[in-house]
Amino acid sequence: MPKYYDDLTLEEMFEQFDHTYMMSDDSRAYENGRRQKQIMDSKVEEQGGWTQELVDTYNKYAPEGMFQLDYELIHKSAKNK
């Protein structure tokens, strides 16, 4: 049964997320990816923010390189806000 993106668990969101949306020339793909990121970020915040476990799970599905998250950098930048 198909689900809406916001009905997915965080792990399912990480698995289905279009990590390259920001490079798309197609505005529909860009807007869809941007919306997915907003939904995913909101769900992460609802659960208390990024933890090491969430970052590891996200990185399991993210392509290598610039798409991987860095837990230390996330928390360092959060402290500067």
N, C-alpha and C positions, 0 to 999 in steps of 0.2 A: 504494500500500500504506500503510495507516494506521500511524503511529508513536506510541509513547508520548512524552509531553512530554520525559522525560529522555533520549530517544534523539535529540532534535533538536540541530542545531548552535545555537550562541548566536544567530546571526542569525535562524534559524527560530523560536527561542524568543521573541526580541524581537518578531517579526512576529505570532506567535500569542498573546502575552501579553494577558490581560484587564486593562488598565490601570485599569479602574473597579471592580475586584472589591470594594474596601473600602467602596464605597457601596451595595452590594447589600443588599436586604432578605431575600434568599434565602440561608439559611445554607450551602446546597450550593454556590452560586456563590462565596460568600465563601471557604469552605474550599478550593475548587478553585483560586481565584486566589492564596490564601495559600500553598498547596502549590507552585504554579507559581513563585512568587517565591522560595521556599526553594531549589528545584531550580536556578533561574536564578542565584541568588546563589552557590550552591555551585560551579557550573560557572565562574562569573566568578573566584572565588577560586582554583580549580584552575589557572586560566590566569594567575595572578599579580595579580589585582585589576583594578579599572577603569582603563583607559587612555583617553586622549583619543579614540582610534579607536573603542573599544567604546562610549563615551558617544555619539559622533556616530552610530554605527550604531543604538543604542537609540533615540535621539531621532528618527531617520528614521521610525520606526514608532509612536512615542508621540504621543498627541494634544497639540496645542499647549497651552501654559500650565503648570499645576501638575504635569503628568505628565512634563514634560521633565526630564532630569537635568542638573546643573551640575558639570562636571569639577572646577573650582576648589573648590567647596563640598565635594565628596566627599573631596578630598585634604586640605582644611583640617580637616575633622572627623576624618579618619583620624589626623592628626598629634596631635590632642588626646586620643586614646585611650591 
